[in-house]
């Protein structure tokens, strides 16, 4: 038989456990699906962001980053966040141009072809993104650009004619359209499957950043990179509005502060990584070249065609955004 003192101790212990229960229940867990490898700078930035949120909220909001398309594939992430299957996610905006042309403004070739120009375009695009995502039950937390896009190929590319008939990786409507305009064969391949696609000859050329080229060990399959600096597409971290609204005021503020810091850090990292990745590609035997005057002229024509097509689809909203950017 327990003594009276032991019974009091047990009762007090139970009371303490009961008092602790509400704070234990107050912990919120979010899943953050992302499409790129854990070693990619976007994924590392997400991991830092999640750690910052954890620290700032004293563990009240725990965000688990699922890198490498391990939870949802790239094209599925936006719908997963919108439908509440994931509370937060990272998407490549240009992937969703068929849904709304303004998502792909940063995928227009040779429109914004430097970090400063990309920042200017983001400033013009951001209010429209916030409005559209809001209408879809989501919110924009932050956005970070990829390094400038160039052309990877098995052979030197001196003009658009050199791309005719080449099996070209398309990862967005914009990259598929470029293939059509230069006469290449578009093949839809997401980042997670790119290494395999090159190894089996499914892909012979593609446009992307030095980051993707290094992540996927492209240098083992394709030996040439033309540094066209065609555009700087952005990844965006989006949040389900219902999940955000369910947070208390302090947690909301901590999440938004960590998001703003991740955006600043991400842009700075992207700039620094661009040079670093090109150096790493060179070290691994890849030939890095500036575009020839002919290729520049050919790709400029492609850019002009795509810009006209985009304006026709984007209508007055897109024109107002473009005018604001070109001011």
SVG drawing of the C-alpha trace seen along z (x, -y; Angstrom):
<svg xmlns="http://www.w3.org/2000/svg" viewBox="-10 -55 50 57">
<polyline fill="none" stroke="black" stroke-width="0.4" points="0.0,0.0 1.4,-3.5 1.8,-5.9 -0.1,-9.1 3.0,-11.0 3.4,-8.8 -0.2,-9.3 0.1,-13.1 3.3,-12.9 1.5,-10.8 -1.4,-13.2 0.9,-16.3 2.8,-14.5 -0.5,-13.9 -1.5,-17.6 1.9,-18.7 1.5,-16.4 -2.0,-17.8 -0.7,-21.3 2.1,-20.5 -0.3,-18.9 -1.7,-22.2 1.9,-23.4 2.8,-20.1 -0.4,-20.1 0.4,-23.7 3.4,-22.5 2.5,-22.8 4.2,-20.6 4.4,-21.6 5.7,-19.7 7.7,-21.6 8.0,-19.7 10.9,-20.9 12.0,-19.6 15.8,-19.9 18.6,-17.9 19.3,-18.6 22.8,-19.8 21.4,-22.5 21.6,-26.0 17.8,-26.5 17.3,-23.4 20.1,-24.5 18.4,-27.9 15.1,-26.1 16.8,-24.1 18.2,-27.3 14.8,-29.0 13.2,-26.0 15.8,-26.1 15.3,-29.9 11.6,-29.4 12.1,-26.6 14.4,-28.8 12.3,-32.0 9.1,-30.2 10.8,-28.2 9.9,-25.0 6.2,-25.9 6.4,-25.6 8.4,-22.7 8.9,-22.7 10.2,-19.5 11.9,-20.1 11.4,-17.2 14.1,-17.8 14.7,-16.0 10.9,-15.6 10.7,-13.0 7.2,-14.1 5.7,-15.5 7.1,-15.9 7.9,-19.4 4.6,-20.0 2.5,-18.6 3.8,-20.9 1.6,-24.0 -1.6,-21.9 -0.5,-20.1 -0.1,-23.5 -3.3,-24.8 -5.2,-21.7 -3.6,-21.6 -1.8,-18.3 1.3,-20.3 1.2,-23.6 4.2,-25.2 6.2,-24.4 8.8,-25.6 7.9,-25.9 9.5,-27.1 7.2,-29.9 7.8,-29.4 6.4,-25.8 2.9,-27.3 2.8,-29.6 -0.1,-27.6 -2.2,-28.4 -1.4,-32.1 1.2,-33.8 2.6,-36.2 4.0,-33.2 6.5,-32.8 7.5,-36.5 11.0,-35.6 11.2,-32.7 11.1,-35.1 14.5,-34.8 16.7,-37.9 14.1,-40.1 15.9,-40.3 19.4,-38.9 21.3,-40.0 20.7,-39.9 19.9,-43.6 17.4,-43.3 15.9,-40.2 15.4,-42.1 13.7,-44.9 11.4,-42.4 10.5,-40.8 9.5,-44.2 7.1,-44.6 5.9,-41.0 5.5,-40.6 2.2,-42.5 0.5,-40.5 1.9,-37.2 0.6,-38.1 -2.8,-38.9 -3.1,-35.7 -1.8,-33.4 -4.2,-35.1 -7.2,-34.4 -6.0,-30.7 -5.9,-30.4 -2.2,-30.9 0.4,-33.5 3.9,-34.3 6.5,-34.0 9.7,-34.6 11.4,-34.1 15.0,-33.4 16.4,-33.3 18.4,-30.6 21.7,-31.7 21.5,-32.8 20.6,-30.2 23.0,-28.9 22.9,-26.0 24.4,-22.6 25.3,-20.5 27.3,-17.5 29.0,-19.7 29.9,-23.4 26.8,-25.5 27.6,-28.4 24.1,-29.2 20.5,-28.1 20.9,-25.9 23.3,-23.7 20.3,-22.8 18.1,-21.5 16.9,-17.9 18.8,-17.8 16.9,-16.0 16.3,-19.0 15.2,-18.8 12.1,-20.9 11.2,-21.5 8.7,-24.3 6.4,-25.6 9.0,-28.3 11.9,-25.8 9.6,-23.7 8.8,-26.7 12.5,-27.5 13.0,-24.0 10.2,-24.4 11.6,-27.8 15.1,-26.5 14.0,-23.1 15.1,-20.9 13.1,-17.9 11.6,-18.8 11.6,-16.0 9.9,-16.7 12.4,-15.8 12.3,-17.1 15.5,-17.8 15.3,-14.7 15.4,-12.5 17.9,-14.5 21.1,-12.5 19.4,-9.3 18.0,-11.0 21.5,-12.1 23.1,-8.8 20.6,-7.0 20.7,-9.5 17.1,-10.7 18.6,-14.3 21.4,-15.7 21.0,-19.4 19.2,-21.7 19.1,-25.2 19.7,-25.7 22.0,-27.3 25.5,-26.2 23.8,-25.0 21.7,-22.3 24.7,-21.3 26.9,-20.7 24.1,-19.0 23.3,-16.5 27.0,-15.9 26.1,-17.1 29.9,-17.2 29.9,-13.4 27.6,-13.4 27.7,-16.8 31.0,-18.7 29.9,-22.2 28.2,-25.1 27.4,-28.3 26.9,-31.1 24.0,-32.9 22.7,-34.4 19.3,-34.1 17.1,-34.6 17.0,-34.1 13.9,-32.0 12.8,-32.2 11.7,-29.6 9.0,-30.8 8.1,-29.6 4.3,-29.6 2.1,-29.0 -1.5,-27.6 -3.5,-30.6 -5.6,-28.5 -2.5,-27.0 -1.0,-30.5 -4.2,-31.9 -4.3,-29.1 -1.0,-30.3 -0.9,-32.8 0.4,-36.4 3.9,-35.8 4.4,-32.7 3.1,-34.4 5.6,-37.3 8.5,-34.8 7.6,-32.9 7.5,-36.1 10.7,-37.5 12.5,-34.2 11.1,-34.3 12.4,-37.8 15.8,-36.8 15.8,-33.7 15.0,-35.9 17.9,-38.3 20.3,-35.4 19.1,-33.4 19.7,-36.2 23.2,-36.8 24.0,-33.1 22.7,-32.7 25.1,-35.5 28.0,-34.0 27.2,-30.4 26.9,-31.4 30.7,-32.0 31.5,-29.1 29.4,-26.6 30.9,-27.6 34.4,-27.2 33.4,-23.7 32.1,-22.7 35.4,-23.8 37.4,-21.8 35.4,-18.8 36.3,-19.1 33.5,-21.2 34.2,-23.9 32.6,-27.2 32.1,-29.7 30.4,-33.0 27.8,-32.9 28.9,-33.7 27.5,-36.9 25.4,-34.6 23.9,-32.6 23.2,-35.8 21.3,-37.2 19.4,-33.9 18.4,-33.7 17.4,-37.4 14.9,-36.6 13.6,-33.7 13.2,-36.0 11.4,-38.7 8.9,-36.1 8.3,-34.6 7.8,-38.1 5.1,-38.9 3.4,-35.6 3.5,-36.1 2.0,-39.6 -0.9,-38.3 -1.7,-35.7 -1.0,-38.0 -3.2,-40.8 -3.4,-44.3 -2.2,-42.9 1.0,-41.5 1.5,-44.7 1.2,-46.9 3.8,-44.7 6.2,-44.7 5.8,-48.5 6.6,-48.9 9.7,-46.8 10.9,-48.6 10.5,-52.1"/>
</svg>
